[in-house]
Amino acid sequence: MAAAAFCSPCSALRSGLAPLCRWRALPRPASRRAGSVPRSAASDEAAVISGTKLAKQVLKEVQRDVESWISCGNKRPHLTVILVGDNPASHIYVRNKVKAAAAVGISSEVILRPKYISQEELLDMTLKLNKDSAVSGVLVQLPLPGDATVTIAHRHTPKEQLKIHTQLADIVIVAAGIPKLITTDMVKEGAAVIDVGINHIHDPLTGKTKLVGDVDFEEVKKKAGFITPVPGGVGPMTVAMLLKNTLIVAKKLIY
């Protein structure tokens, strides 16, 4: 069995939800021997998983299906996003989702709410949108302000303690919002490293702000088997699959 470590802020909509951070045992593919490490054909580095490339394929299919759906006289799919608070990363993600939705022919709207919104008000708003026949999909952008539900590791876990877990993991998924949180000494040889983090930092070479994840990408890719970049990794795929699912739900509402 293979181990997976998840590192996240883990904001939950309400108490009682299943934990968003957990250890999970993953079956190891029968064809993969211990120590067998996938590498880039061009170098002795990790194979970079391009979310941008995969997302383009998905979005192309979604655009084609939306056009076909509307040409048959059906209602245009509609996505409503609820954005709570002023988290910069969340605003970037939502802006990208709205832009991508327009590109594939899905209409969208963003409902902004202050960070002090009550749990009751947020749940009531979500329930009303779920019952609105004009809305195909509803997304409550995470993380939400408030208490976190944490099982294993989060941004305040001491690094040495976190390192114990990540060194054992075949798959490391990190979304803590801390640049270079995961360094090469924290990753086992050949591990798959999925970086969901999004951070703005100052680039001393250009004097400008640049976007980075939570993983020390340039160093970790020399040791990992697979790795996702930031930008161009998980982000584009989450947007693409959101729109694909919105179309799927729109069709189910008809049938």
C-alpha positions in Angstrom: 0.0 0.0 0.0 1.1 3.6 -0.7 0.7 6.4 1.8 -0.5 9.9 0.9 0.0 13.1 3.0 -2.3 16.0 2.7 -1.4 19.5 4.0 -4.1 22.1 3.9 -5.8 25.0 5.7 -8.9 22.8 5.7 -11.7 25.3 6.1 -15.1 23.6 6.5 -18.6 25.0 5.8 -20.0 23.7 9.1 -19.0 21.6 12.0 -19.7 17.9 11.6 -18.3 17.7 8.0 -15.9 14.9 7.2 -12.3 16.1 7.8 -10.7 17.6 4.7 -7.2 16.5 5.7 -6.5 12.8 6.2 -4.1 10.0 5.7 -5.3 7.6 3.0 -3.9 4.2 2.0 -3.6 4.0 -1.7 -3.1 0.7 -3.6 0.2 0.5 -5.4 -0.1 -0.5 -9.1 0.9 -4.1 -9.5 3.2 -3.2 -12.4 5.3 -0.8 -10.3 8.1 -2.2 -8.3 9.5 -0.6 -5.2 12.1 1.9 -6.3 10.8 2.2 -9.8 10.7 5.9 -10.4 9.1 7.6 -13.4 11.4 10.3 -14.8 11.3 12.8 -17.6 12.7 11.4 -20.8 14.9 14.5 -21.2 16.5 14.5 -17.8 16.8 12.9 -14.4 14.0 15.0 -13.0 10.4 14.5 -12.2 7.8 14.3 -14.9 6.0 17.6 -14.8 2.2 17.2 -14.9 0.9 20.0 -17.1 -2.5 21.0 -15.8 -2.7 23.7 -18.5 -2.3 21.2 -21.3 -4.9 18.8 -19.8 -7.3 21.6 -19.1 -7.2 22.9 -22.7 -8.3 19.4 -23.9 -11.2 19.3 -21.3 -12.3 22.9 -22.1 -12.3 22.3 -25.8 -14.7 19.3 -25.2 -16.9 21.4 -22.9 -17.2 24.2 -25.4 -18.1 21.8 -28.2 -20.8 20.1 -25.9 -22.2 23.5 -24.7 -22.6 24.6 -28.3 -24.3 21.4 -29.2 -26.6 21.6 -26.2 -27.7 25.1 -26.9 -28.2 24.4 -30.6 -30.8 21.8 -29.6 -32.9 24.5 -28.0 -31.7 23.9 -24.4 -31.0 26.6 -21.8 -27.4 27.9 -21.5 -25.7 26.3 -18.4 -25.2 28.8 -15.6 -22.7 28.8 -12.8 -23.1 30.8 -9.5 -20.0 31.4 -7.3 -20.3 32.5 -3.7 -17.1 34.3 -2.7 -16.7 35.1 1.0 -14.1 37.5 2.4 -11.1 39.0 0.7 -8.6 36.2 0.3 -6.4 37.3 -2.6 -5.9 33.7 -3.9 -9.6 33.0 -3.8 -10.3 36.1 -5.9 -7.7 35.0 -8.5 -9.3 31.6 -8.7 -12.8 33.0 -9.1 -11.7 35.5 -11.7 -10.1 32.6 -13.7 -13.3 30.5 -13.4 -15.5 33.3 -14.7 -13.2 34.0 -17.6 -13.0 30.3 -18.5 -16.8 29.9 -18.2 -17.4 32.7 -20.7 -14.8 31.1 -23.1 -16.8 27.8 -23.3 -20.2 29.5 -23.4 -21.3 29.0 -19.8 -22.9 32.1 -18.2 -21.8 32.9 -14.6 -22.2 35.3 -11.7 -20.3 36.0 -8.5 -22.0 36.7 -5.2 -19.7 38.6 -2.9 -20.2 38.4 0.8 -18.1 39.8 3.7 -16.0 37.5 5.9 -18.2 38.1 8.9 -21.2 36.4 7.2 -23.0 34.0 9.5 -23.0 30.3 8.9 -26.8 30.3 8.9 -26.9 33.0 6.2 -24.4 31.2 4.0 -26.3 27.9 4.2 -29.6 29.6 3.5 -28.1 31.3 0.4 -26.7 28.0 -0.9 -30.0 26.2 -0.3 -31.9 28.9 -2.3 -29.5 28.7 -5.2 -29.8 24.9 -5.2 -33.5 25.3 -5.7 -33.2 28.0 -8.4 -34.0 26.4 -11.8 -32.0 29.0 -13.6 -28.8 27.9 -11.8 -27.0 24.8 -13.1 -24.1 24.8 -10.7 -23.2 26.4 -7.3 -19.7 26.8 -6.0 -18.8 28.1 -2.6 -15.2 29.1 -3.0 -12.8 27.7 -0.4 -11.2 28.4 2.0 -13.9 30.0 4.1 -12.9 32.4 7.0 -13.3 30.6 10.4 -12.2 27.6 12.2 -10.3 24.8 10.5 -11.0 21.1 10.6 -7.6 19.4 10.7 -6.7 15.7 11.1 -3.0 15.3 10.3 -1.1 18.4 9.2 -1.8 22.1 8.5 0.2 25.3 8.1 1.0 25.5 11.8 2.3 22.0 12.2 6.0 22.1 13.2 8.1 21.5 10.1 10.1 18.7 11.7 6.8 16.9 12.6 5.4 17.5 9.1 8.6 16.1 7.6 8.1 12.8 9.4 4.9 12.3 7.5 5.9 13.6 4.1 9.0 11.5 4.0 6.9 8.4 4.2 4.4 9.4 1.6 4.3 8.2 -2.0 1.9 11.1 -2.8 2.1 14.5 -1.2 -0.7 17.0 -1.7 0.0 20.5 -0.3 -2.3 23.5 0.0 -1.2 25.4 3.0 -0.4 28.9 1.5 3.2 29.0 2.5 5.9 29.4 -0.2 8.5 26.6 -0.3 6.9 24.8 2.6 7.8 21.5 1.1 11.5 21.2 0.4 13.6 18.4 -1.2 14.6 16.8 2.2 10.9 16.4 3.0 10.1 14.2 0.0 11.0 10.6 -0.7 12.7 9.5 -3.9 10.1 9.1 -6.7 7.1 10.6 -4.8 4.3 12.3 -6.6 4.0 15.9 -5.4 0.8 17.8 -6.1 1.0 21.5 -5.3 -2.3 23.3 -4.8 -0.8 26.3 -3.1 -1.0 29.8 -4.6 1.2 32.6 -3.2 2.4 36.0 -4.4 6.0 36.7 -3.7 8.6 39.4 -4.6 11.0 38.3 -7.4 14.4 39.8 -6.6 15.5 39.2 -10.2 12.8 41.2 -11.9 11.6 43.4 -9.0 8.0 42.2 -9.7 5.5 40.0 -8.0 5.3 36.4 -9.2 3.1 33.5 -8.5 4.4 30.4 -6.7 3.1 27.3 -4.9 3.9 25.7 -1.6 6.6 23.5 -3.0 10.3 24.4 -3.7 9.6 23.3 -7.3 13.1 23.7 -8.8 14.7 21.5 -6.1 11.9 19.0 -5.4 11.5 18.1 -9.1 15.1 16.7 -9.0 13.9 14.1 -6.5 10.2 13.5 -7.1 8.7 11.2 -9.7 5.8 13.5 -10.7 5.2 17.1 -9.8 2.8 19.8 -10.7 3.9 23.4 -11.3 2.4 26.7 -10.1 1.1 28.3 -12.1 -0.1 25.8 -14.7 -0.7 22.7 -12.6 -3.8 22.0 -10.4 -5.4 25.4 -10.9 -6.4 25.1 -14.6 -7.7 21.6 -14.1 -10.0 22.6 -11.2 -11.5 25.3 -13.4 -11.9 23.0 -16.4 -13.6 20.2 -14.3 -15.8 22.7 -12.6 -17.2 23.8 -16.0 -17.5 20.2 -17.2 -19.5 19.3 -14.1 -21.7 22.4 -14.5 -22.6 21.2 -18.0 -23.3 17.7 -16.7 -25.7 19.0 -14.0 -27.4 21.3 -16.5 -28.3 18.3 -18.6 -29.5 16.3 -15.6 -31.8 19.1 -14.6 -33.6 18.7 -18.0 -33.8 14.9 -17.9 
